[in-house]
Amino acid sequence: MHISFLLHNAYGIGGTIRTTFNLARTLAERHDVEIVSVFRHREEPTLGAPAGVTMRHLLDLRSGSPTYDGTAPDYTRPAKVFPRGDGRWKQYNRLTDARIAAHLRSLEADVVVGTRPGLNVHIARQARRGPVRVGQEHLTLDGHGYRLRREIGHRYALLDAVTTVTEADAQSYRTRLKLPGVRIVAVPNSVPAPTVAPADADSKWVVAAGRLTKVKRYDLLVKAFSKVVAARPDWRLRIYGSGDATGNERNALLALIEQRGLHNHVFLMGPANPLEPEWVKGSLAAVTSNIESFGMTIVEAMRCGLPVVSTDCPHGPREIIQDGVDGRLVPVGDEDAVADALLALINDDEQRRRAGAAALEASERFDPARIAERHEALFTELLARGTGCRSRGALRDAMHRSRGAVLDGAYSVRYKAAEVIRKGKTA
């Protein structure tokens, strides 16, 4: 099977890049796999090219490169195909429209996989007849704005399948959108087995990791940990991750740590790659987010033998953690509940060890080999539909392209009207 992934930028850092590399690397053990990166801004992928996978790019943004595209005339003209509702829209342009279209219309593959809504829309609108078209959702349907949800609801009808990382999000796609004939399947992200020995549950450290953003609610974790310290001053907390360019969230957390007198107990460690050696220095992990599209750090911690105390937020934690067995689930925003759950495991060494062992065992279901098998089964099923489905798909394509022209016109009228209103209000 020839499988082609379309990725925004394979040369950066991010959860979608990491999980795509994990999946592609594993599938490449049995299939012909390539990753096509829309953008390339550095010589080598930051995360390292996945073994056995062919890497290609469509636009070269490396300054001084003989194929540098940053001065091409269409590079500064706004994209028309890539949807405005996708958060990356400003990075796309008429040049990306043309390059992605040319790539998809000439692609000789059995399966083409998009990895974000804007690229899934490109695949739906521009992929030639033949390859199975799969759109991956790495965030959540609810996490997208109205404009993008409307585009998804229309364009995704031309895909063969949509995969989500949680069953909760798959249910949202099934019940809230009309996508007849489109397979909607939940397949979680994969996390490889650690290259280090698992945690021994003897250290007196709690570990948290993830970008320093408001949605992660590290302020809640710091406040909860002040109550932990009051009862168990021998325990400490490390938080790994970088913030935005302004450093506002990091500065706010540092101020909170100082205000609570926790400078000897709570440490902002900055980013760490790989993170495995840091996880295993702890005995517990903590996640206090308001929302998680999946919860990669939960699985990463569990794969290192750490039980996780997590808020029971949408969408991922409840599908990963078995409450009271391999971790704890607590109400969102409840600092007392976070503190109590941490202290329950801190104060009971035997229970903490049992939960860590259970976490290690349960997390094996996220091994790349098992996750790749689920994707492979889906691709095989879709390919087995054969030419009958493809001939019906041609009629479906024509109908949706006709509707698409009307929709594009409606979007244009609404957008221009909104701009007139907005400018009138700000004049």
C-alpha positions as CSV (number, residue, x, y, z in Angstrom):
1,M,0.0,0.0,0.0
2,H,1.3,3.5,-0.9
3,I,0.2,6.0,1.8
4,S,0.8,9.7,1.5
5,F,0.5,12.1,4.5
6,L,0.0,15.8,3.9
7,L,1.4,17.8,6.8
8,H,1.5,21.6,7.4
9,N,5.2,21.7,8.3
10,A,7.1,18.6,9.1
11,Y,10.2,20.6,10.1
12,G,8.7,22.2,13.2
13,I,7.7,21.0,16.6
14,G,4.2,20.0,17.7
15,G,1.9,17.1,18.7
16,T,0.5,16.6,15.2
17,I,4.0,16.3,13.8
18,R,5.1,13.9,16.5
19,T,2.1,11.6,16.2
20,T,2.2,11.7,12.3
21,F,5.9,10.7,12.5
22,N,5.1,7.9,14.9
23,L,2.4,6.5,12.7
24,A,4.3,6.9,9.4
25,R,7.4,5.3,10.9
26,T,5.4,2.2,12.0
27,L,3.4,1.9,8.8
28,A,6.6,2.1,6.8
29,E,7.7,-1.2,8.2
30,R,5.0,-2.8,6.0
31,H,4.1,-0.2,3.4
32,D,5.4,2.5,1.1
33,V,4.9,5.7,3.1
34,E,5.7,9.4,2.4
35,I,5.2,12.6,4.3
36,V,4.6,15.7,2.1
37,S,5.2,18.9,4.0
38,V,3.6,22.0,2.6
39,F,6.3,24.2,4.1
40,R,10.0,23.6,4.7
41,H,11.9,26.2,6.7
42,R,15.0,24.3,7.8
43,E,17.4,21.7,6.5
44,E,16.3,18.7,8.7
45,P,13.1,18.0,10.7
46,T,13.5,19.1,14.3
47,L,12.1,15.8,15.5
48,G,14.3,13.8,13.1
49,A,13.1,12.2,9.9
50,P,11.1,9.0,10.6
51,A,13.0,5.9,9.5
52,G,11.9,4.4,6.2
53,V,9.6,7.3,5.3
54,T,10.2,9.4,2.2
55,M,10.1,13.2,2.9
56,R,9.0,15.8,0.4
57,H,8.0,19.5,0.5
58,L,5.9,21.8,-1.7
59,L,7.2,25.2,-0.7
60,D,10.8,26.0,0.2
61,L,11.2,28.8,2.7
62,R,14.9,28.3,3.5
63,S,16.6,31.6,2.9
64,G,19.4,31.3,0.4
65,S,18.0,28.0,-1.0
66,P,18.1,27.8,-4.8
67,T,14.4,26.8,-4.7
68,Y,13.4,29.6,-2.2
69,D,9.7,30.5,-2.8
70,G,9.3,33.5,-0.5
71,T,9.6,36.0,-3.3
72,A,7.2,34.4,-5.8
73,P,4.4,36.7,-6.8
74,D,1.5,34.5,-5.5
75,Y,3.2,34.0,-2.2
76,T,1.8,37.3,-0.9
77,R,-1.7,36.8,-2.2
78,P,-4.3,35.3,0.2
79,A,-5.3,31.7,-0.2
80,K,-8.7,30.9,-1.8
81,V,-8.9,27.1,-1.2
82,F,-7.4,26.8,2.3
83,P,-10.3,27.9,4.5
84,R,-10.2,31.1,6.4
85,G,-11.5,29.5,9.6
86,D,-8.3,27.3,10.0
87,G,-6.0,29.0,12.4
88,R,-3.1,28.7,9.9
89,W,-4.9,30.5,7.1
90,K,-2.6,33.5,7.1
91,Q,0.4,31.3,6.3
92,Y,-1.3,30.0,3.2
93,N,-1.6,31.9,-0.1
94,R,-2.3,31.5,-3.9
95,L,1.1,29.7,-4.3
96,T,0.2,27.1,-1.7
97,D,-3.2,26.7,-3.4
98,A,-1.5,26.0,-6.7
99,R,1.3,23.7,-5.3
100,I,-1.1,21.6,-3.2
101,A,-3.5,21.3,-6.1
102,A,-0.8,20.2,-8.5
103,H,0.5,17.7,-5.9
104,L,-2.9,16.1,-5.2
105,R,-3.9,15.9,-8.9
106,S,-0.8,14.0,-9.8
107,L,-0.4,11.9,-6.7
108,E,0.0,8.2,-7.3
109,A,-1.0,6.7,-4.0
110,D,-3.5,4.3,-2.6
111,V,-4.3,6.5,0.4
112,V,-3.9,10.2,1.0
113,V,-4.2,11.5,4.6
114,G,-4.7,15.1,5.6
115,T,-3.6,16.2,9.1
116,R,-5.5,19.4,9.7
117,P,-8.9,20.8,8.6
118,G,-7.4,23.2,6.0
119,L,-5.5,20.4,4.3
120,N,-8.4,18.0,4.6
121,V,-10.5,20.6,2.6
122,H,-7.7,20.7,-0.1
123,I,-7.9,16.9,-0.3
124,A,-11.7,16.9,-0.5
125,R,-11.7,19.5,-3.3
126,Q,-8.6,18.7,-5.3
127,A,-7.4,15.1,-4.9
128,R,-7.8,13.2,-8.2
129,R,-10.2,10.2,-8.3
130,G,-8.5,7.1,-7.2
131,P,-6.8,7.4,-3.8
132,V,-8.8,6.9,-0.6
133,R,-9.2,10.3,1.0
134,V,-8.8,10.4,4.8
135,G,-9.0,13.5,7.0
136,Q,-7.5,13.4,10.4
137,E,-8.9,15.6,13.3
138,H,-6.1,16.2,15.8
139,L,-8.1,18.8,17.8
140,T,-11.9,18.7,18.2
141,L,-15.0,19.7,16.3
142,D,-16.1,21.9,19.2
143,G,-12.7,23.6,19.2
144,H,-13.2,25.1,15.8
145,G,-15.1,28.3,15.1
146,Y,-18.4,28.4,13.3
147,R,-17.0,29.3,10.0
148,L,-14.6,26.3,9.9
149,R,-17.3,23.9,11.2
150,R,-19.5,25.0,8.4
151,E,-16.8,24.4,5.9
152,I,-16.0,21.0,7.4
153,G,-19.7,20.1,7.3
154,H,-19.8,20.8,3.6
155,R,-16.4,19.8,2.2
156,Y,-15.8,16.6,4.3
157,A,-18.7,14.9,2.5
158,L,-16.2,14.3,-0.3
159,L,-13.8,12.4,2.0
160,D,-13.9,8.6,2.5
161,A,-13.2,8.7,6.2
162,V,-12.5,11.1,9.1
163,T,-10.5,9.9,12.1
164,T,-10.7,11.6,15.5
165,V,-8.4,11.0,18.5
166,T,-11.3,10.4,20.9
167,E,-14.6,8.6,20.7
168,A,-16.3,11.6,22.2
169,D,-15.2,13.7,19.3
170,A,-16.2,11.0,16.8
171,Q,-19.7,11.1,18.3
172,S,-19.7,14.9,17.7
173,Y,-18.9,14.4,14.0
174,R,-21.5,11.6,13.7
175,T,-24.4,13.5,15.4
176,R,-23.8,17.1,14.5
177,L,-22.7,16.8,10.8
178,K,-24.4,15.2,7.9
179,L,-21.6,13.2,6.2
180,P,-23.4,10.2,4.5
181,G,-21.1,7.5,3.4
182,V,-18.1,8.9,5.3
183,R,-16.6,6.5,7.8
184,I,-16.0,8.3,11.1
185,V,-13.6,6.4,13.4
186,A,-11.9,7.2,16.6
187,V,-8.2,6.2,16.7
188,P,-6.1,7.6,19.5
189,N,-2.6,9.0,19.1
190,S,0.3,6.6,19.6
191,V,3.2,6.9,22.1
192,P,6.3,4.7,21.7
193,A,7.6,2.6,24.5
194,P,10.1,4.7,26.5
195,T,13.9,4.1,26.1
196,V,14.4,4.5,29.8
197,A,13.4,2.3,32.7
198,P,10.0,3.1,34.3
199,A,9.7,5.3,37.4
200,D,10.2,3.5,40.7
201,A,7.5,5.5,42.6
202,D,10.1,6.3,45.4
203,S,10.9,9.9,44.4
204,K,9.0,12.8,46.0
205,W,8.3,14.7,42.8
206,V,5.2,15.5,40.9
207,V,5.7,16.2,37.1
208,A,3.6,18.1,34.7
209,A,4.3,19.0,31.0
210,G,2.8,21.0,28.2
211,R,2.9,24.4,26.7
212,L,2.5,27.3,29.3
213,T,-1.0,28.4,28.1
214,K,-4.1,29.5,30.0
215,V,-6.1,26.4,28.9
216,K,-3.6,24.1,30.7
217,R,-4.5,25.9,34.0
218,Y,-1.0,25.6,35.6
219,D,-2.2,28.4,37.9
220,L,-4.7,25.9,39.3
221,L,-2.0,23.3,39.7
222,V,0.3,25.7,41.6
223,K,-2.6,26.7,43.9
224,A,-3.4,23.0,44.6
225,F,0.2,22.2,45.2
226,S,0.4,24.9,47.9
227,K,-2.1,22.7,49.8
228,V,0.0,19.6,49.1
229,V,3.1,21.4,50.5
230,A,1.2,22.4,53.6
231,A,0.6,18.7,54.4
232,R,3.7,17.2,52.8
233,P,6.5,19.8,52.6
234,D,8.9,17.1,51.5
235,W,7.3,16.8,48.0
236,R,8.0,19.1,45.0
237,L,6.6,19.9,41.6
238,R,8.4,20.3,38.2
239,I,6.5,21.8,35.2
240,Y,8.1,21.3,31.8
241,G,7.1,23.4,28.7
242,S,7.6,26.6,26.9
243,G,5.2,29.5,26.7
244,D,4.4,32.1,24.0
245,A,6.9,34.7,22.7
246,T,5.6,37.3,25.2
247,G,6.4,35.1,28.2
248,N,3.2,36.4,29.9
249,E,2.0,33.1,31.2
250,R,5.4,32.1,32.5
251,N,5.7,35.4,34.3
252,A,2.3,35.1,35.8
253,L,3.1,31.6,37.1
254,L,6.4,32.8,38.6
255,A,4.6,35.6,40.4
256,L,2.0,33.1,41.7
257,I,4.8,30.8,42.9
258,E,6.5,33.7,44.7
259,Q,3.2,34.9,46.2
260,R,2.5,31.4,47.6
261,G,6.0,31.1,48.9
262,L,6.6,28.0,46.8
263,H,10.0,29.0,45.2
264,N,11.6,25.9,46.9
265,H,8.8,23.6,45.9
266,V,7.6,24.5,42.4
267,F,10.0,24.8,39.5
268,L,9.3,25.9,35.9
269,M,11.8,23.8,34.0
270,G,11.3,25.0,30.4
271,P,11.1,22.7,27.4
272,A,12.8,19.2,27.5
273,N,13.2,16.9,24.5
274,P,13.1,14.0,25.0
275,L,10.8,14.2,28.0
276,E,11.1,10.5,29.0
277,P,14.1,11.0,31.3
278,E,12.2,13.7,33.2
279,W,9.0,11.8,33.6
280,V,10.8,8.9,35.3
281,K,12.3,11.2,37.9
282,G,8.8,11.6,39.3
283,S,6.3,9.4,41.1
284,L,3.2,11.2,40.0
285,A,2.0,13.3,37.0
286,A,-0.6,16.0,37.0
287,V,-2.8,17.5,34.3
288,T,-5.2,20.4,35.2
289,S,-6.4,21.5,31.8
290,N,-9.8,23.0,31.0
291,I,-9.9,21.0,27.8
292,E,-7.7,18.4,26.1
293,S,-8.2,17.3,22.5
294,F,-6.6,14.0,23.5
295,G,-4.0,14.1,26.3
296,M,-0.6,13.0,24.9
297,T,1.2,13.9,28.1
298,I,-1.2,11.7,30.1
299,V,-0.2,8.7,27.9
300,E,3.5,9.7,27.9
301,A,3.5,9.8,31.7
302,M,1.6,6.5,32.0
303,R,4.1,4.8,29.6
304,C,6.8,5.8,32.0
305,G,5.0,4.2,34.9
306,L,3.4,7.3,36.5
307,P,-0.2,7.4,37.6
308,V,-1.8,10.6,36.5
309,V,-4.1,13.0,38.5
310,S,-6.1,14.8,35.8
311,T,-9.1,17.0,35.5
312,D,-12.0,15.2,33.9
313,C,-12.1,17.7,31.0
314,P,-13.3,17.2,27.4
315,H,-12.3,15.1,25.5
316,G,-9.4,12.8,26.2
317,P,-8.7,12.0,29.9
318,R,-11.7,9.9,30.6
319,E,-10.8,7.6,27.6
320,I,-7.3,7.2,28.9
321,I,-7.4,7.0,32.7
322,Q,-9.4,4.4,34.6
323,D,-10.3,6.4,37.7
324,G,-9.0,4.9,40.9
325,V,-7.0,2.2,39.1
326,D,-4.2,3.9,37.1
327,G,-4.9,7.5,38.0
328,R,-7.5,9.9,39.3
329,L,-10.1,12.1,37.6
330,V,-11.2,15.2,39.3
331,P,-13.7,18.0,38.4
332,V,-12.4,20.7,36.1
333,G,-11.3,23.9,38.0
334,D,-11.5,22.3,41.5
335,E,-8.1,23.0,43.2
336,D,-9.2,21.2,46.4
337,A,-10.0,18.1,44.4
338,V,-6.7,18.2,42.7
339,A,-4.8,18.6,46.0
340,D,-6.8,15.8,47.7
341,A,-6.2,13.4,44.8
342,L,-2.5,14.1,44.8
343,L,-2.3,13.8,48.6
344,A,-4.2,10.5,48.5
345,L,-1.5,9.0,46.3
346,I,1.4,10.8,48.0
347,N,0.4,9.5,51.4
348,D,-0.1,5.9,50.3
349,D,3.1,4.5,48.9
350,E,1.6,1.0,48.1
351,Q,-1.4,2.5,46.3
352,R,0.9,4.8,44.3
353,R,3.0,1.8,43.2
354,R,0.0,-0.2,42.2
355,A,-1.4,2.7,40.3
356,G,1.9,3.2,38.5
357,A,2.1,-0.5,37.5
358,A,-1.5,-0.4,36.3
359,A,-0.7,2.8,34.3
360,L,2.3,1.1,32.7
361,E,0.3,-1.9,31.6
362,A,-2.8,0.0,30.4
363,S,-0.7,2.4,28.3
364,E,0.5,-0.4,26.1
365,R,-2.7,0.0,24.1
366,F,-1.3,3.2,22.7
367,D,1.8,1.5,21.3
368,P,2.5,2.6,17.7
369,A,2.2,-0.9,16.4
370,R,-1.3,-1.3,17.8
371,I,-2.4,2.1,16.6
372,A,-0.9,1.6,13.1
373,E,-2.9,-1.7,12.8
374,R,-6.1,0.2,13.4
375,H,-5.3,2.8,10.7
376,E,-4.2,0.0,8.4
377,A,-7.5,-1.9,8.9
378,L,-9.4,1.3,8.0
379,F,-7.4,1.9,4.9
380,T,-7.8,-1.7,3.8
381,E,-11.5,-1.6,4.4
382,L,-11.9,1.6,2.3
383,L,-9.7,0.2,-0.5
384,A,-11.8,-2.9,-0.5
385,R,-14.9,-0.9,-1.4
386,G,-13.6,-1.0,-5.0
387,T,-14.6,0.7,-8.2
388,G,-18.4,0.6,-7.4
389,C,-17.8,3.1,-4.6
390,R,-15.5,5.2,-6.8
391,S,-18.1,5.5,-9.6
392,R,-20.7,6.6,-7.2
393,G,-18.1,9.0,-5.8
394,A,-17.7,10.7,-9.2
395,L,-21.4,11.7,-9.1
396,R,-21.0,12.8,-5.5
397,D,-18.0,14.9,-6.5
398,A,-19.9,16.6,-9.2
399,M,-22.8,17.4,-6.9
400,H,-20.6,18.8,-4.2
401,R,-18.5,20.8,-6.5
402,S,-21.6,22.4,-7.9
403,R,-22.8,23.2,-4.3
404,G,-19.3,24.3,-3.5
405,A,-19.4,27.1,-6.1
406,V,-22.6,28.4,-4.5
407,L,-21.2,28.1,-1.1
408,D,-18.0,29.9,-2.1
409,G,-20.1,32.8,-3.5
410,A,-22.1,32.9,-0.3
411,Y,-19.0,33.0,1.8
412,S,-17.6,35.8,-0.3
413,V,-20.8,37.9,0.0
414,R,-21.0,37.3,3.8
415,Y,-17.3,38.1,4.4
416,K,-17.4,41.3,2.4
417,A,-20.6,42.4,4.2
418,A,-19.0,41.6,7.6
419,E,-16.0,43.6,6.6
420,V,-18.2,46.6,5.7
421,I,-20.0,46.4,9.1
422,R,-16.8,45.9,11.0
423,K,-15.1,48.9,9.3
424,G,-18.2,51.0,9.9
425,K,-18.1,50.2,13.6
426,T,-14.4,51.0,13.9
427,A,-14.4,54.2,11.7
